[in-house]
């Protein structure tokens, strides 16, 4: 049996362990400490943001971001539909209602024209959303300028969900630094990880200080424990921040490795009929966090799900593209502007193993199995076709 080839696993180095040992040696184990401060400062330097606060998860960061821009019960928040559910769950936490926006073909991210149409629609009835959550999917930037222009036209704060896109840029500028607030995730499968963690960034110092206050149970300044607001236990631990500092120092190497994975896949599979790769928009630099393909069943000889199951039999993990949120059972009653692109990408899309620690042999095995599956299905389909002709 071959060893399993997984979708995207943590890729750790020596520096991370050194910093964790330092946290133990100095007994900075609590969710405060010098690694947390340094991680925030170093993160700002990497993405050229002014202020940052390290948190327990990307979801926590988004929850705080929505609260900071004033989202309350009964409000609407516009959100990308082709994304993980964590992009929309915090909207529900606050008692607000998500309204979803379909993707474009260029980036697979929020369609700027549909967003503008949706905002115009709401303006006419006097019901503008309180915020827009823009997701940068699979390490690729959305077309930010027209999206930001549409938001600014109506004074709607833009929150960038860059959970999957650390290291990617839009016209040379880091994602997460265009909107009022940007958020990131350091979950175990992300391009860098703290095992679990997140970051909130903004150029607005008042917002970031409020985020830090809310993330530490909203404790008022007093010698005793006094609270005049509801807060959360959302701060990142000093130990995990040490891991994050080590990971951040090799971010460029991790991006290079994942882009290399994509190039190897695309060169090997580009001539297989029915396979197309997620495009890289010409306005940005994508990290290729995950290498994503779409499959035309008629040309390829099988559908996405049949290929996924065939890879599982060979201990190769792949995953369908995110199921659009507007067709998730929990959001069945929510409105969506457009739907066809996201639904098509989900039906035909598959994410291939993409970790920065994959070996060339791992990639060769995945490629060989995809090629083998295609040719076997092509041969079987030809036999079935010939058999039907013989019957006729």
MARVOMAR-726938 format. One line per 2 residues: number of its first residue (from 0); their letters; for each residue x, y, z of C-alpha. Coordinates in pm, 1 decimal. Layout:
% residues N
NUM	A	X,Y,Z | ...
END
This chain:
% residues 392
0	XX	0.0,0.0,0.0 | 125.3,346.7,-87.2
2	XX	128.7,613.7,182.5 | -174.3,842.5,167.8
4	XX	-133.8,1161.4,-33.3 | -337.9,1425.7,145.7
6	XX	-488.8,1747.8,19.5 | -292.5,2007.9,217.8
8	XX	-100.6,1923.7,532.5 | 102.0,2143.1,771.3
10	XX	460.3,2203.5,658.8 | 673.9,2268.6,964.1
12	XX	1040.5,2362.6,999.3 | 1308.8,2401.1,1266.1
14	XX	1247.5,2769.3,1337.4 | 894.7,2703.6,1464.4
16	XX	1020.1,2453.1,1721.9 | 1288.6,2692.4,1844.2
18	XX	1029.7,2962.7,1909.0 | 791.0,2722.2,2082.4
20	XX	1075.5,2608.2,2308.4 | 1145.2,2971.7,2387.8
22	XX	781.7,3018.2,2495.1 | 812.9,2717.7,2727.4
24	XX	1149.3,2829.0,2862.3 | 1018.2,3174.1,2950.6
26	XX	682.5,3034.4,3068.1 | 486.2,3259.8,2828.6
28	XX	208.9,3004.3,2773.6 | -95.5,3225.2,2822.4
30	XX	-269.1,3401.2,2530.8 | -43.3,3704.3,2566.8
32	XX	329.6,3745.8,2539.4 | 623.5,3856.3,2326.7
34	XX	557.6,3611.3,2041.0 | 205.3,3749.7,1998.5
36	XX	334.2,4106.4,1979.1 | 615.9,4010.8,1742.7
38	XX	385.6,3802.8,1521.4 | 151.2,4098.4,1479.3
40	XX	438.2,4333.9,1395.3 | 604.4,4094.1,1152.9
42	XX	272.9,4016.4,984.1 | 213.0,4386.8,923.7
44	XX	558.0,4417.3,768.9 | 493.5,4125.2,532.9
46	XX	160.7,4253.4,399.4 | 232.4,4625.5,449.0
48	XX	-59.2,4685.0,685.6 | -52.0,4934.7,971.2
50	XX	-208.6,4737.1,1255.3 | -292.9,4375.5,1333.9
52	XX	-435.8,4165.9,1615.2 | -363.4,3792.5,1639.8
54	XX	-671.2,3582.0,1713.8 | -776.8,3223.5,1776.5
56	XX	-916.1,3166.5,1424.3 | -1007.8,3332.9,1098.3
58	XX	-1373.0,3288.6,1193.5 | -1313.8,3482.2,1514.9
60	XX	-1145.2,3756.6,1311.5 | -1443.1,3781.8,1077.0
62	XX	-1689.3,3781.5,1367.2 | -1506.3,4073.6,1525.6
64	XX	-1475.1,4254.1,1191.2 | -1850.0,4242.3,1135.1
66	XX	-1920.1,4366.3,1485.5 | -1663.3,4644.5,1449.4
68	XX	-1832.1,4784.5,1137.3 | -2166.7,4787.9,1316.7
70	XX	-2348.4,4477.9,1192.2 | -2649.1,4409.0,1414.6
72	XX	-2952.4,4184.1,1428.7 | -3179.0,4234.3,1128.4
74	XX	-2909.8,4380.5,901.9 | -2818.5,4232.7,565.7
76	XX	-2458.2,4150.6,475.3 | -2356.5,4071.0,118.5
78	XX	-2116.9,3776.4,89.4 | -1948.1,3565.1,-176.1
80	XX	-2142.2,3242.6,-228.3 | -1856.1,3021.3,-349.6
82	XX	-1669.5,2982.7,-22.2 | -1643.7,2785.5,301.1
84	XX	-1932.4,2833.3,543.1 | -1707.2,3018.2,791.7
86	XX	-1730.5,3322.5,563.2 | -2102.5,3352.6,640.8
88	XX	-2150.6,3196.1,984.1 | -2039.7,3509.9,1174.3
90	XX	-2314.2,3703.4,996.0 | -2562.1,3467.2,1160.8
92	XX	-2383.2,3495.7,1497.8 | -2481.4,3861.8,1502.1
94	XX	-2842.3,3796.6,1403.8 | -2792.8,3945.5,1057.3
96	XX	-2888.6,3788.3,725.2 | -2648.2,3695.6,445.4
98	XX	-2727.4,3780.2,84.0 | -2505.5,3592.9,-157.9
100	XX	-2331.2,3707.0,-476.4 | -2230.5,3471.5,-758.6
102	XX	-1878.0,3430.7,-896.8 | -1718.4,3543.6,-1220.8
104	XX	-1533.8,3308.0,-1455.8 | -1211.4,3508.3,-1448.8
106	XX	-1122.8,3458.3,-1084.7 | -1399.5,3232.7,-944.8
108	XX	-1454.3,3513.5,-691.5 | -1736.1,3763.3,-639.0
110	XX	-1867.4,3907.9,-965.5 | -1824.0,4289.0,-947.5
112	XX	-2111.5,4355.4,-1189.5 | -2351.8,4143.7,-986.2
114	XX	-2243.0,4317.4,-666.7 | -2307.8,4659.2,-822.5
116	XX	-2646.8,4537.2,-944.9 | -2734.8,4403.9,-600.0
118	XX	-2634.3,4729.4,-429.1 | -2835.9,4932.1,-679.3
120	XX	-3131.2,4703.0,-616.9 | -3111.7,4751.5,-241.0
122	XX	-3060.0,5127.2,-271.9 | -3385.4,5159.1,-465.9
124	XX	-3580.4,5001.3,-182.9 | -3383.4,5176.8,92.1
126	XX	-3228.9,4859.1,229.5 | -2854.3,4874.0,175.4
128	XX	-2642.1,4606.1,344.7 | -2439.4,4694.7,651.9
130	XX	-2123.2,4536.1,503.2 | -1982.8,4333.3,213.5
132	XX	-1769.2,4023.8,283.3 | -1543.0,3961.0,-15.0
134	XX	-1367.5,3621.6,-22.6 | -1039.5,3568.7,-206.4
136	XX	-1080.2,3205.6,-304.2 | -811.6,2934.2,-323.9
138	XX	-529.1,3187.4,-305.6 | -655.6,3415.7,-583.0
140	XX	-762.4,3778.2,-567.1 | -1106.5,3895.9,-660.7
142	XX	-1125.0,4199.7,-890.0 | -1104.7,4441.3,-601.2
144	XX	-1111.9,4785.3,-764.2 | -1466.0,4772.9,-910.1
146	XX	-1589.9,4596.8,-596.7 | -1439.9,4864.1,-373.4
148	XX	-1576.9,5135.1,-603.1 | -1928.1,4990.6,-576.3
150	XX	-1901.7,4972.0,-197.0 | -1762.3,5323.4,-163.5
152	XX	-2039.3,5462.4,-384.8 | -2290.7,5367.0,-116.6
154	XX	-2062.0,5401.1,185.1 | -2065.0,5025.9,256.3
156	XX	-1759.9,4891.7,446.1 | -1571.6,4616.2,264.1
158	XX	-1433.6,4328.1,471.0 | -1179.4,4111.8,290.2
160	XX	-1183.5,3743.6,379.9 | -828.6,3653.8,278.8
162	XX	-829.0,3333.6,485.7 | -712.3,3134.1,183.0
164	XX	-499.9,3402.0,20.5 | -205.8,3509.9,235.6
166	XX	82.6,3579.5,-0.9 | -137.0,3667.5,-298.2
168	XX	-154.8,4016.9,-444.8 | -379.6,4244.2,-650.8
170	XX	-180.1,4476.4,-877.3 | 119.9,4425.4,-651.7
172	XX	-60.1,4492.8,-322.7 | -133.4,4232.7,-57.2
174	XX	-488.2,4106.2,-27.6 | -665.3,4203.4,291.3
176	XX	-528.9,4559.8,283.4 | -786.3,4721.3,51.3
178	XX	-1103.0,4706.3,260.2 | -1189.6,4853.8,596.4
180	XX	-1073.5,4530.1,760.4 | -891.6,4220.4,634.8
182	XX	-892.9,3877.9,796.4 | -670.9,3570.6,759.5
184	XX	-669.3,3208.9,876.2 | -379.9,2995.0,997.3
186	XX	-574.3,2669.3,1012.5 | -374.5,2350.4,966.8
188	XX	-442.2,2325.6,593.1 | -353.6,2687.1,508.5
190	XX	-43.1,2810.8,331.8 | 110.5,2883.9,672.7
192	XX	-34.4,2755.2,998.0 | -33.4,2811.0,1372.3
194	XX	-236.7,2486.3,1403.5 | -536.8,2709.4,1461.5
196	XX	-534.5,3085.3,1452.9 | -618.6,3398.4,1261.1
198	XX	-534.3,3762.7,1213.2 | -735.8,4083.6,1178.3
200	XX	-571.6,4382.2,1008.2 | -673.4,4740.1,943.3
202	XX	-521.8,5082.2,889.7 | -769.6,5212.4,1149.0
204	XX	-599.7,5201.2,1488.0 | -925.4,5260.0,1675.6
206	XX	-1083.8,4953.4,1513.1 | -785.2,4732.7,1591.2
208	XX	-770.3,4846.6,1953.1 | -1143.0,4774.0,1984.0
210	XX	-1085.1,4428.9,1832.4 | -812.5,4355.9,2086.9
212	XX	-1040.8,4473.5,2368.0 | -1334.6,4257.7,2254.5
214	XX	-1107.1,3957.2,2197.7 | -995.7,3960.3,2561.4
216	XX	-1345.5,3937.4,2711.7 | -1397.7,4314.8,2687.3
218	XX	-1237.6,4369.7,3024.4 | -1258.6,4731.3,3135.5
220	XX	-958.9,4907.8,3285.3 | -990.5,4835.8,3652.6
222	XX	-793.3,4646.6,3919.3 | -1086.2,4405.2,3946.9
224	XX	-1268.1,4224.7,3667.0 | -1522.7,4470.5,3532.1
226	XX	-1716.5,4439.2,3206.2 | -1949.2,4691.8,3043.8
228	XX	-1967.8,4512.7,2707.2 | -1994.0,4153.3,2590.2
230	XX	-1657.5,4025.0,2471.7 | -1499.0,3701.2,2356.2
232	XX	-1208.0,3472.9,2437.4 | -1048.1,3515.3,2094.4
234	XX	-679.8,3591.8,2152.4 | -407.1,3371.1,2003.7
236	XX	-179.0,3195.9,2250.1 | 186.0,3294.5,2277.2
238	XX	288.8,2935.8,2195.4 | 94.5,2931.0,1869.9
240	XX	217.0,3278.1,1782.1 | 569.4,3137.6,1802.1
242	XX	473.2,2877.5,1541.9 | 324.4,3156.6,1331.8
244	XX	644.9,3359.9,1341.6 | 845.2,3063.8,1217.0
246	XX	593.2,2992.7,943.9 | 575.1,3355.3,835.7
248	XX	950.1,3362.1,777.1 | 913.8,3101.0,499.7
250	XX	590.3,3229.8,345.4 | 751.6,3305.9,9.3
252	XX	902.3,2956.3,-5.6 | 563.1,2800.2,67.0
254	XX	396.6,3008.1,-206.1 | 669.0,2913.6,-453.9
256	XX	623.9,2544.1,-373.2 | 247.7,2555.0,-427.4
258	XX	281.1,2744.9,-752.0 | 534.8,2483.2,-858.8
260	XX	279.3,2209.9,-782.5 | 34.7,2386.4,-1010.4
262	XX	286.4,2411.9,-1294.2 | 369.1,2042.4,-1270.3
264	XX	1.7,1946.0,-1275.8 | -84.8,2183.5,-1558.9
266	XX	203.0,2072.3,-1781.2 | 124.7,1704.9,-1726.3
268	XX	-253.8,1726.7,-1761.5 | -311.6,2016.5,-2000.4
270	XX	-358.1,1787.2,-2299.7 | -611.9,1559.4,-2132.2
272	XX	-950.9,1636.4,-2287.1 | -1211.2,1776.8,-2051.6
274	XX	-973.0,1917.0,-1787.7 | -932.9,2290.6,-1729.6
276	XX	-743.6,2463.2,-1449.6 | -859.2,2750.5,-1233.6
278	XX	-736.7,3057.2,-1425.2 | -501.9,3315.2,-1280.4
280	XX	-651.8,3660.7,-1328.2 | -414.6,3898.0,-1507.9
282	XX	-452.5,4164.0,-1237.6 | -310.7,3949.0,-959.3
284	XX	-55.1,3700.5,-837.7 | -215.4,3384.7,-698.4
286	XX	-58.2,3155.9,-440.3 | -228.4,2845.3,-582.9
288	XX	-308.9,2747.4,-225.1 | -499.7,2461.2,-381.7
290	XX	-465.2,2350.1,-743.0 | -822.3,2334.4,-873.8
292	XX	-950.9,2181.0,-1194.6 | -1288.5,2155.7,-1363.2
294	XX	-1395.2,1846.1,-1552.9 | -1616.3,1821.9,-1859.0
296	XX	-1757.7,1468.3,-1815.3 | -1836.1,1418.3,-2183.2
298	XX	-1484.5,1502.6,-2297.2 | -1300.3,1347.1,-2000.9
300	XX	-1503.2,1025.8,-1991.8 | -1612.4,1058.0,-1627.9
302	XX	-1739.5,1325.5,-1391.1 | -1570.3,1496.8,-1101.4
304	XX	-1714.9,1265.4,-840.9 | -1612.5,950.6,-1024.5
306	XX	-1255.8,1079.4,-1043.7 | -1256.4,1174.5,-676.3
308	XX	-1369.3,826.7,-573.8 | -1112.3,665.1,-801.2
310	XX	-837.8,870.1,-636.1 | -961.8,772.1,-289.9
312	XX	-916.5,406.7,-388.1 | -549.9,489.5,-443.3
314	XX	-526.7,672.3,-106.4 | -517.8,1010.7,-277.9
316	XX	-726.7,1281.5,-113.2 | -900.9,1534.7,-334.2
318	XX	-1201.5,1754.0,-259.1 | -1489.4,1907.1,-453.0
320	XX	-1479.9,2283.4,-495.5 | -1675.9,2456.8,-218.1
322	XX	-2047.8,2396.6,-232.4 | -2205.3,2741.5,-285.6
324	XX	-2358.1,2877.9,31.8 | -2688.7,2966.7,-132.2
326	XX	-2756.0,2594.9,-190.1 | -2648.4,2487.1,157.0
328	XX	-2949.9,2365.9,359.2 | -2883.0,2613.9,638.7
330	XX	-2904.2,2909.4,396.8 | -3187.3,2779.9,177.7
332	XX	-3403.6,3084.4,248.0 | -3132.2,3338.6,167.6
334	XX	-3130.5,3543.4,-151.1 | -2855.4,3509.8,-410.6
336	XX	-2774.7,3742.9,-699.3 | -2680.3,3507.6,-980.0
338	XX	-2601.8,3141.6,-919.1 | -2503.1,2965.8,-1241.8
340	XX	-2125.7,3013.4,-1226.9 | -2077.0,2901.8,-865.9
342	XX	-2308.0,2603.8,-911.2 | -2126.5,2495.9,-1227.9
344	XX	-1785.3,2525.2,-1060.7 | -1909.1,2315.0,-769.6
346	XX	-2055.8,2049.2,-1000.1 | -1740.3,2017.0,-1208.0
348	XX	-1463.8,2140.6,-977.6 | -1206.3,1932.5,-793.1
350	XX	-915.2,2036.8,-567.6 | -601.7,1824.9,-608.4
352	XX	-335.6,1753.3,-343.4 | -146.4,2080.3,-313.4
354	XX	66.0,2088.0,2.3 | 401.0,2265.4,-9.5
356	XX	561.8,1949.8,131.7 | 449.8,1720.4,-152.1
358	XX	736.0,1541.6,-323.0 | 783.3,1506.7,-696.5
360	XX	703.7,1139.2,-651.4 | 373.3,1229.2,-480.5
362	XX	279.0,1454.5,-770.3 | 379.5,1189.3,-1022.3
364	XX	152.6,935.4,-851.5 | -147.0,1173.1,-856.7
366	XX	-88.9,1263.7,-1221.6 | -44.2,900.6,-1323.5
368	XX	-366.7,797.7,-1154.8 | -564.2,1076.7,-1322.8
370	XX	-422.0,985.4,-1662.5 | -481.7,615.8,-1602.8
372	XX	-841.0,676.5,-1494.2 | -910.1,885.8,-1803.1
374	XX	-769.5,634.4,-2048.2 | -941.8,338.7,-1881.4
376	XX	-1276.8,517.6,-1898.3 | -1211.6,620.0,-2256.3
378	XX	-1141.8,258.5,-2345.4 | -1448.4,131.0,-2161.1
380	XX	-1671.8,393.4,-2320.6 | -1539.4,297.1,-2663.5
382	XX	-1620.0,-68.3,-2595.1 | -1972.2,22.5,-2488.3
384	XX	-2015.8,233.2,-2801.0 | -1893.2,-47.3,-3025.4
386	XX	-2118.0,-294.0,-2849.4 | -2421.5,-75.2,-2905.8
388	XX	-2333.2,-47.7,-3274.7 | -2309.5,-426.6,-3299.4
390	XX	-2656.4,-462.7,-3149.5 | -2798.4,-214.1,-3397.4
END
